[in-house]
Amino acid sequence: MDSKDKPVSCCKDQSNKPLIDTKNSTGNNETTEIINVPPDGGLWAWVVCVCCFLVNGIIFGIINTFGILFMKLKKDLEANGVEDAATKCALVGSLTVGTTFFLSFVVGIIADKIGLRVTSMIGGVIATLGMGLSCFFYTNITMLYLTYGIMFGAGSSMVYTPSLTILGHYFRRRLGIVNGVVTAGSSIFTIGMSFINQYILEHHGLLPCLQLFTCLSSLLILCGITFIPVLSSNKPLTSQPTGSKFHQLVEKVIYLKNWQNKRFVVWTVAVPLALFGYFVPYVHLPQLAKNVPLDLDEQINEEMASKLIMCIGVSSGIGRIASGYLADVPAIKRNGNRIVLQQASFISIGICTMLLSAAPSFGDHVFEVLMTFSFIMGIFDGCFITMLGPIAFDICGPQGASQAIGFLLALCSVPLTLGPPVAGYIYDKTGNYTGAFLGAGIPPIVGAVAMLAMRCIPVETSDEQAEHQSELLPPSKTQTSLADKV
């Protein structure tokens, strides 16, 4: 860990006692770290919470509203005679979300080495640079793959992953509801940017919209400055390393205890499996709605279609707050029911995605039906997102949470990247979205079923995970156990 990002002992609880106590022995070559509970409040903790809220809002506000830009890009490409326009335009958005998630495992490793704060600030600079370059090359779809898709996605990854990890340094008992509030930032920004992007595109074009994105991206740098860890994430160091040199090298880079945890392995297989169709509605739903005729002379216009993304944003925000509150209920934390909440959300997302393909059969009421399905899907989308951080801390403990989140998001990048272009390809070949949305609804249900295997694996509790569970005790007992340990 970088010296700038070492745990600080200036944070104090209400009794004015330091929350962090780090001791290094001098009589031998072994280092022992004493991990205390997070402050669960305080001025700086809420400053960090607000900044994490902005990070989630800016990054996913831009990603989730790409469907609105998609229609403009597709229209411009078709005007220039480009074939397979839907596939090529969808690739820009899927590269963004795919890169954001794929690089998360690298970000987790980097953050362990140079610190959460430095990693986030570098990411903010890269994201701003990528979006700024997009303003110069917005008419070149190939360059947008690099600037909008890869550069902005890479920078976003370097800010987003630390924003999920840093919350565990400041909150424990309230971690679920705080994750709900923070992830609701993406919903609120999605709602606002659905209106703003549509207005800018209609009245001013694509360039001013990208310039707005560049300004928002620059705020990520300021948010990253606040990500100062207050818990030790150092692992014990011994003077007698074991295993081959290769094994020692791997141990220095990767936290292997995560991969020795069977429940974590199952989770990292099931969640990516569920996400093959997850991002398809965010990219293709506005175009699906726009293709549906309301009667012989009328169809859903672009403004009405953009409201569907806004609807998902509204209900997703509600779902994140509600599921965050549920995640903090002691009975749910003790019995591993946070995982059950995530399973239920996947099944519901899958069903709603398939039902979207049937909406055109409702005639003139199709828009109301699309809004209803979008609202329900958003509720459970919020639940799935909110559970990621708390489940990672539950399964892997504070020491493994950063890389657990990073590796999971990285594995999720493959299905998130492939889903929208595949749906666009099906649309280009068939002329409708029926097959695309039916296919996109199946993986979430399969992933939820696969997660049932976690219930058959006994919980293996390490020292740091036992520490993590201490918030379930009454406050006085928690304080006593920690004092005894010190």
C-alpha positions as CSV (number, residue, x, y, z in Angstrom):
1,M,0.0,0.0,0.0
2,D,1.3,3.4,-0.9
3,S,2.4,5.6,2.0
4,K,-0.2,8.2,1.0
5,D,-3.0,5.7,1.4
6,K,-2.0,4.0,4.6
7,P,-4.8,3.7,7.1
8,V,-5.2,6.9,9.1
9,S,-5.7,7.0,12.8
10,C,-7.3,10.5,12.9
11,C,-10.8,9.1,12.5
12,K,-12.5,8.7,15.9
13,D,-15.7,7.3,17.2
14,Q,-18.1,9.2,19.5
15,S,-16.0,8.4,22.5
16,N,-13.1,10.2,20.8
17,K,-10.9,7.0,20.7
18,P,-8.9,6.1,17.6
19,L,-10.7,3.7,15.3
20,I,-7.4,2.3,13.9
21,D,-4.6,0.7,15.8
22,T,-1.7,-0.6,13.8
23,K,1.3,-2.2,15.5
24,N,4.5,-3.3,13.9
25,S,6.8,-5.6,15.8
26,T,10.5,-4.8,15.7
27,G,11.9,-8.0,17.3
28,N,11.4,-10.1,14.1
29,N,10.5,-9.8,10.5
30,E,6.8,-10.3,10.9
31,T,4.2,-7.6,10.6
32,T,0.9,-7.8,12.4
33,E,-2.0,-5.6,11.6
34,I,-4.9,-4.9,14.0
35,I,-8.1,-4.3,12.1
36,N,-10.9,-2.3,13.9
37,V,-14.4,-1.7,12.9
38,P,-15.3,1.2,10.5
39,P,-16.6,4.4,12.1
40,D,-20.1,3.9,10.6
41,G,-20.5,7.7,10.3
42,G,-18.8,11.0,10.9
43,L,-18.3,14.0,8.6
44,W,-15.6,12.5,6.4
45,A,-17.5,9.2,6.1
46,W,-20.5,11.0,4.6
47,V,-18.2,13.1,2.4
48,V,-16.9,9.8,1.0
49,C,-20.4,8.6,0.6
50,V,-21.5,11.6,-1.4
51,C,-18.4,11.3,-3.7
52,C,-19.2,7.6,-4.3
53,F,-22.7,8.7,-5.1
54,L,-21.4,11.1,-7.7
55,V,-19.0,8.5,-9.1
56,N,-21.8,6.0,-9.6
57,G,-24.1,8.7,-11.0
58,I,-21.7,10.1,-13.6
59,I,-20.3,6.8,-14.8
60,F,-23.6,4.9,-15.1
61,G,-25.6,7.9,-16.1
62,I,-23.4,8.1,-19.2
63,I,-23.5,4.3,-19.7
64,N,-27.2,3.7,-19.1
65,T,-28.4,6.5,-21.4
66,F,-26.3,5.3,-24.3
67,G,-29.5,4.0,-25.9
68,I,-30.5,7.6,-26.6
69,L,-27.2,8.3,-28.3
70,F,-27.5,5.0,-30.1
71,M,-30.5,6.1,-32.1
72,K,-28.6,9.3,-33.2
73,L,-25.4,7.3,-34.1
74,K,-27.4,4.7,-36.0
75,K,-29.3,7.3,-37.9
76,D,-26.1,9.1,-39.0
77,L,-24.4,5.8,-40.1
78,E,-27.5,4.7,-42.1
79,A,-27.5,8.2,-43.8
80,N,-23.9,7.5,-44.9
81,G,-24.9,4.1,-46.3
82,V,-23.1,2.0,-43.6
83,E,-24.3,-1.6,-43.4
84,D,-25.1,-3.3,-40.1
85,A,-25.4,0.1,-38.4
86,A,-27.2,-1.3,-35.3
87,T,-24.4,-3.8,-34.6
88,K,-21.6,-1.2,-35.1
89,C,-23.3,1.4,-32.9
90,A,-24.2,-1.0,-30.2
91,L,-20.5,-2.0,-30.0
92,V,-19.6,1.5,-28.8
93,G,-21.8,1.3,-25.7
94,S,-21.0,-2.4,-25.0
95,L,-17.2,-1.6,-25.2
96,T,-17.7,1.1,-22.6
97,V,-19.5,-1.1,-20.1
98,G,-17.4,-4.1,-21.0
99,T,-14.1,-2.3,-20.4
100,T,-15.4,-0.7,-17.2
101,F,-16.0,-4.2,-15.8
102,F,-13.2,-6.2,-17.5
103,L,-10.4,-4.0,-16.1
104,S,-11.8,-4.2,-12.6
105,F,-9.6,-7.2,-11.6
106,V,-6.5,-5.2,-12.7
107,V,-7.8,-2.2,-10.8
108,G,-8.3,-4.3,-7.7
109,I,-4.6,-5.4,-7.8
110,I,-3.4,-1.9,-8.6
111,A,-5.4,-0.4,-5.7
112,D,-3.8,-2.9,-3.3
113,K,-0.4,-1.7,-4.5
114,I,-0.7,2.1,-4.9
115,G,-3.9,2.8,-2.9
116,L,-7.5,3.5,-3.6
117,R,-7.1,7.3,-3.8
118,V,-4.3,7.4,-6.3
119,T,-5.9,4.7,-8.5
120,S,-9.2,6.7,-8.6
121,M,-7.5,10.0,-9.5
122,I,-5.6,8.4,-12.4
123,G,-8.8,6.8,-13.6
124,G,-10.6,10.2,-13.5
125,V,-7.9,11.7,-15.7
126,I,-8.1,8.8,-18.2
127,A,-11.9,9.0,-18.4
128,T,-11.9,12.7,-19.0
129,L,-9.2,12.4,-21.7
130,G,-11.1,9.6,-23.4
131,M,-14.4,11.5,-23.5
132,G,-12.6,14.7,-24.5
133,L,-11.1,13.0,-27.5
134,S,-14.5,11.7,-28.4
135,C,-15.6,15.3,-29.0
136,F,-13.0,15.5,-31.8
137,F,-13.8,12.2,-33.4
138,Y,-17.5,11.9,-32.9
139,T,-18.2,11.4,-36.6
140,N,-15.7,8.4,-36.8
141,I,-17.3,5.3,-35.4
142,T,-13.9,3.5,-35.3
143,M,-12.3,6.1,-33.2
144,L,-15.3,6.1,-30.8
145,Y,-14.5,2.5,-30.1
146,L,-11.1,3.6,-28.7
147,T,-12.0,7.0,-27.1
148,Y,-15.6,6.5,-25.9
149,G,-15.5,2.7,-25.5
150,I,-12.0,1.8,-24.2
151,M,-10.5,5.0,-22.8
152,F,-13.6,6.2,-21.0
153,G,-14.4,2.6,-19.9
154,A,-10.8,2.1,-18.5
155,G,-10.9,5.3,-16.6
156,S,-14.3,4.6,-15.2
157,S,-13.2,1.2,-14.0
158,M,-10.3,2.8,-12.1
159,V,-12.8,5.0,-10.2
160,Y,-15.8,2.7,-9.9
161,T,-14.2,-0.3,-8.3
162,P,-12.5,1.7,-5.6
163,S,-15.8,3.5,-5.0
164,L,-17.4,0.2,-4.0
165,T,-14.4,-0.9,-1.8
166,I,-14.0,2.4,0.1
167,L,-17.5,2.2,1.5
168,G,-16.5,-0.8,3.5
169,H,-13.7,1.3,5.2
170,Y,-16.2,3.7,6.6
171,F,-19.4,1.7,7.1
172,R,-20.2,-1.8,8.4
173,R,-23.6,-2.0,10.2
174,R,-25.0,0.5,7.7
175,L,-23.2,-0.9,4.7
176,G,-26.3,-2.2,2.9
177,I,-28.3,1.0,3.0
178,V,-25.2,3.1,2.2
179,N,-24.6,0.9,-0.9
180,G,-28.2,1.5,-1.8
181,V,-27.9,5.3,-1.5
182,V,-24.6,5.3,-3.4
183,T,-25.8,3.1,-6.2
184,A,-29.0,5.1,-6.4
185,G,-26.8,7.8,-7.9
186,S,-26.7,6.0,-11.2
187,S,-30.5,6.0,-11.2
188,I,-30.9,9.7,-10.4
189,F,-28.3,10.6,-13.0
190,T,-29.9,8.3,-15.5
191,I,-33.3,10.0,-15.0
192,G,-31.8,13.5,-15.4
193,M,-29.6,12.7,-18.3
194,S,-32.4,11.0,-20.1
195,F,-34.1,14.4,-20.4
196,I,-30.9,16.4,-20.9
197,N,-29.4,14.1,-23.5
198,Q,-32.6,14.0,-25.5
199,Y,-32.9,17.8,-25.5
200,I,-29.3,18.4,-26.5
201,L,-29.4,15.8,-29.3
202,E,-32.7,17.2,-30.7
203,H,-31.6,20.9,-30.6
204,H,-27.9,20.9,-30.8
205,G,-26.6,17.6,-31.9
206,L,-24.1,15.0,-30.7
207,L,-21.1,17.2,-30.1
208,P,-22.5,19.3,-27.2
209,C,-23.7,16.1,-25.6
210,L,-20.2,14.7,-25.6
211,Q,-18.8,18.0,-24.2
212,L,-21.2,17.7,-21.3
213,F,-20.0,14.1,-20.7
214,T,-16.4,15.4,-20.6
215,C,-17.2,18.0,-18.0
216,L,-18.9,15.4,-15.8
217,S,-16.0,13.0,-16.2
218,S,-13.6,15.6,-14.8
219,L,-15.5,15.6,-11.5
220,L,-14.4,12.0,-11.1
221,I,-10.9,13.3,-10.4
222,L,-12.1,15.4,-7.4
223,C,-14.2,12.5,-6.1
224,G,-11.2,10.2,-6.1
225,I,-9.2,12.6,-3.9
226,T,-11.5,11.7,-1.0
227,F,-11.0,7.9,-1.1
228,I,-8.7,7.7,1.9
229,P,-8.7,4.2,3.5
230,V,-9.1,3.9,7.3
231,L,-8.8,0.1,7.6
232,S,-5.6,-1.9,7.1
233,S,-5.7,-4.2,4.1
234,N,-2.1,-5.4,4.5
235,K,-1.6,-9.2,4.8
236,P,0.8,-10.7,7.3
237,L,4.3,-10.8,6.0
238,T,6.8,-13.5,7.0
239,S,10.5,-13.9,6.6
240,Q,10.2,-17.5,5.4
241,P,8.1,-17.5,2.2
242,T,6.9,-20.9,1.1
243,G,6.3,-22.5,-2.3
244,S,7.9,-21.9,-5.7
245,K,9.1,-18.5,-6.8
246,F,6.1,-18.4,-9.2
247,H,3.7,-19.1,-6.4
248,Q,5.3,-16.4,-4.3
249,L,5.0,-14.0,-7.2
250,V,1.3,-14.8,-7.6
251,E,0.7,-14.4,-3.9
252,K,2.2,-10.9,-4.0
253,V,-0.3,-9.9,-6.8
254,I,-3.4,-12.0,-6.2
255,Y,-5.2,-12.6,-2.9
256,L,-5.4,-16.4,-3.3
257,K,-7.7,-16.9,-0.2
258,N,-10.6,-15.7,-2.4
259,W,-10.1,-18.5,-4.9
260,Q,-9.8,-21.1,-2.1
261,N,-13.3,-20.0,-1.1
262,K,-15.7,-22.3,-2.9
263,R,-18.7,-20.0,-2.4
264,F,-16.8,-17.1,-4.0
265,V,-15.9,-19.3,-7.0
266,V,-19.6,-20.3,-7.5
267,W,-20.7,-16.6,-7.2
268,T,-18.1,-15.5,-9.8
269,V,-19.4,-18.1,-12.2
270,A,-23.1,-17.6,-11.7
271,V,-23.3,-13.8,-11.8
272,P,-21.5,-13.3,-15.2
273,L,-23.6,-16.1,-16.6
274,A,-26.7,-14.1,-15.6
275,L,-25.5,-11.0,-17.4
276,F,-25.4,-12.1,-21.0
277,G,-28.7,-10.3,-21.6
278,Y,-28.6,-7.7,-18.8
279,F,-27.4,-4.7,-20.8
280,V,-29.5,-5.4,-23.9
281,P,-32.5,-3.3,-22.8
282,Y,-30.4,-0.3,-21.9
283,V,-29.1,-0.2,-25.5
284,H,-31.9,-1.5,-27.6
285,L,-35.2,-0.7,-25.7
286,P,-35.6,2.8,-27.1
287,Q,-35.2,1.5,-30.7
288,L,-37.6,-1.4,-29.9
289,A,-40.2,1.1,-28.8
290,K,-39.6,3.4,-31.7
291,N,-40.2,0.5,-34.1
292,V,-43.7,-0.3,-32.8
293,P,-46.6,1.5,-34.6
294,L,-49.3,2.8,-32.4
295,D,-51.7,3.0,-35.4
296,L,-51.5,3.3,-39.1
297,D,-50.2,6.9,-39.0
298,E,-48.3,7.1,-35.7
299,Q,-45.5,5.5,-33.8
300,I,-43.6,6.1,-30.6
301,N,-41.2,9.0,-31.1
302,E,-37.7,9.4,-29.8
303,E,-38.7,11.5,-26.8
304,M,-41.2,8.9,-25.7
305,A,-38.7,6.1,-26.2
306,S,-36.1,7.9,-24.1
307,K,-38.6,7.9,-21.2
308,L,-38.4,4.2,-21.0
309,I,-34.7,4.5,-19.9
310,M,-35.8,7.2,-17.5
311,C,-38.4,4.8,-16.1
312,I,-35.8,2.1,-15.4
313,G,-33.7,4.8,-13.7
314,V,-36.5,5.9,-11.4
315,S,-37.5,2.4,-10.3
316,S,-33.9,1.2,-10.1
317,G,-33.3,4.0,-7.6
318,I,-36.3,2.9,-5.5
319,G,-35.1,-0.7,-5.7
320,R,-31.6,0.2,-4.5
321,I,-32.8,2.1,-1.5
322,A,-35.3,-0.6,-0.5
323,S,-32.9,-3.5,-1.0
324,G,-30.2,-1.6,0.8
325,Y,-32.5,-1.3,3.8
326,L,-33.4,-5.0,3.6
327,A,-29.7,-6.0,3.3
328,D,-29.0,-4.4,6.7
329,V,-31.8,-6.4,8.5
330,P,-29.8,-8.7,10.9
331,A,-31.8,-11.8,10.0
332,I,-31.0,-11.4,6.3
333,K,-27.3,-10.8,7.0
334,R,-27.0,-13.8,9.3
335,N,-28.7,-16.3,7.1
336,G,-27.0,-15.3,3.8
337,N,-30.3,-14.0,2.4
338,R,-28.5,-11.2,0.6
339,I,-27.7,-13.8,-2.0
340,V,-31.3,-14.9,-2.1
341,L,-32.3,-11.2,-2.8
342,Q,-29.8,-11.2,-5.7
343,Q,-31.2,-14.5,-7.1
344,A,-34.8,-13.1,-7.0
345,S,-33.7,-10.0,-8.8
346,F,-32.1,-12.0,-11.6
347,I,-35.2,-14.1,-12.1
348,S,-37.4,-11.0,-12.3
349,I,-35.0,-9.2,-14.7
350,G,-35.1,-12.3,-17.0
351,I,-38.8,-12.5,-17.0
352,C,-39.3,-8.8,-17.7
353,T,-36.8,-8.8,-20.5
354,M,-38.7,-11.6,-22.3
355,L,-42.0,-9.8,-21.7
356,L,-40.7,-6.7,-23.4
357,S,-40.6,-8.7,-26.7
358,A,-44.3,-9.3,-26.3
359,A,-45.3,-5.7,-25.8
360,P,-46.0,-4.9,-29.5
361,S,-49.0,-7.3,-29.3
362,F,-50.8,-5.0,-26.9
363,G,-51.8,-2.6,-29.7
364,D,-52.3,1.1,-28.9
365,H,-51.4,0.4,-25.2
366,V,-47.9,-0.8,-26.1
367,F,-46.2,2.2,-24.6
368,E,-48.0,1.8,-21.2
369,V,-47.0,-1.9,-21.2
370,L,-43.4,-1.1,-22.0
371,M,-43.3,1.4,-19.2
372,T,-44.8,-1.1,-16.7
373,F,-42.3,-3.8,-17.6
374,S,-39.4,-1.3,-17.5
375,F,-40.5,-0.1,-14.1
376,I,-40.6,-3.6,-12.6
377,M,-37.3,-4.5,-14.3
378,G,-35.7,-1.4,-12.8
379,I,-36.8,-2.3,-9.3
380,F,-34.9,-5.6,-9.4
381,D,-32.0,-4.2,-11.3
382,G,-31.4,-1.9,-8.3
383,C,-31.5,-4.9,-6.0
384,F,-28.9,-6.8,-8.0
385,I,-26.5,-3.8,-8.1
386,T,-26.8,-3.0,-4.5
387,M,-26.0,-6.5,-3.3
388,L,-22.6,-6.7,-5.1
389,G,-20.6,-4.9,-2.4
390,P,-22.2,-6.3,0.7
391,I,-22.1,-9.9,-0.7
392,A,-18.4,-9.5,-1.5
393,F,-17.7,-8.4,2.1
394,D,-19.8,-11.2,3.4
395,I,-18.0,-13.9,1.4
396,C,-14.4,-12.7,1.4
397,G,-14.2,-10.3,4.3
398,P,-12.6,-6.8,4.3
399,Q,-9.1,-8.1,3.2
400,G,-10.4,-9.9,0.1
401,A,-13.3,-7.6,-0.8
402,S,-11.4,-5.3,-3.2
403,Q,-10.1,-8.0,-5.4
404,A,-13.3,-10.0,-5.1
405,I,-15.3,-7.1,-6.5
406,G,-12.6,-6.5,-9.2
407,F,-12.5,-10.0,-10.4
408,L,-16.2,-10.4,-10.4
409,L,-16.7,-7.3,-12.5
410,A,-14.0,-8.4,-14.8
411,L,-15.7,-11.7,-15.5
412,C,-19.0,-9.8,-16.0
413,S,-17.4,-7.7,-18.8
414,V,-17.5,-10.6,-21.3
415,P,-21.3,-11.1,-21.3
416,L,-22.0,-7.4,-20.9
417,T,-19.9,-6.6,-24.0
418,L,-21.2,-9.5,-26.2
419,G,-24.9,-9.0,-25.3
420,P,-25.9,-5.8,-27.1
421,P,-23.9,-6.5,-30.4
422,V,-25.5,-9.9,-30.6
423,A,-28.9,-8.4,-30.1
424,G,-28.1,-5.8,-32.7
425,Y,-27.0,-8.6,-35.1
426,I,-30.2,-10.5,-34.6
427,Y,-32.2,-7.3,-35.3
428,D,-30.2,-6.5,-38.5
429,K,-30.9,-10.0,-39.8
430,T,-34.5,-10.4,-38.7
431,G,-35.8,-6.8,-38.8
432,N,-37.3,-7.1,-35.3
433,Y,-36.3,-7.5,-31.7
434,T,-38.4,-10.5,-30.7
435,G,-35.6,-13.1,-30.8
436,A,-33.1,-10.7,-29.3
437,F,-35.2,-9.9,-26.2
438,L,-36.4,-13.5,-25.7
439,G,-32.8,-14.7,-25.8
440,A,-31.6,-11.9,-23.5
441,G,-34.1,-13.0,-20.8
442,I,-32.9,-16.6,-20.4
443,P,-29.3,-16.0,-19.0
444,P,-30.5,-14.1,-15.8
445,I,-32.7,-17.0,-14.9
446,V,-30.0,-19.6,-15.5
447,G,-27.5,-17.6,-13.4
448,A,-30.0,-17.4,-10.5
449,V,-30.5,-21.2,-10.6
450,A,-26.7,-21.7,-10.6
451,M,-26.3,-19.6,-7.5
452,L,-28.3,-22.3,-5.6
453,A,-25.1,-24.3,-5.4
454,M,-23.8,-21.7,-2.9
455,R,-26.3,-23.0,-0.4
456,C,-24.7,-26.4,-0.5
457,I,-21.2,-25.2,0.5
458,P,-20.5,-24.7,4.2
459,V,-19.4,-21.2,5.2
460,E,-15.6,-21.0,5.9
461,T,-15.0,-18.1,8.3
462,S,-11.5,-16.6,8.4
463,D,-10.3,-14.2,11.1
464,E,-11.1,-11.1,9.0
465,Q,-14.6,-12.5,8.1
466,A,-15.3,-13.1,11.8
467,E,-14.3,-9.5,12.4
468,H,-16.7,-8.5,9.7
469,Q,-19.6,-10.4,11.4
470,S,-19.0,-8.6,14.7
471,E,-21.5,-5.9,13.8
472,L,-24.3,-8.4,14.4
473,L,-23.5,-8.3,18.1
474,P,-24.8,-5.6,20.5
475,P,-22.5,-2.6,20.5
476,S,-21.1,-3.3,24.0
477,K,-20.2,-6.8,23.2
478,T,-18.6,-5.8,19.9
479,Q,-16.4,-3.2,21.7
480,T,-15.4,-5.7,24.4
481,S,-14.3,-8.4,21.9
482,L,-12.3,-5.9,20.0
483,A,-10.6,-4.6,23.1
484,D,-9.7,-8.1,24.1
485,K,-8.2,-8.8,20.7
486,V,-6.0,-5.7,21.0
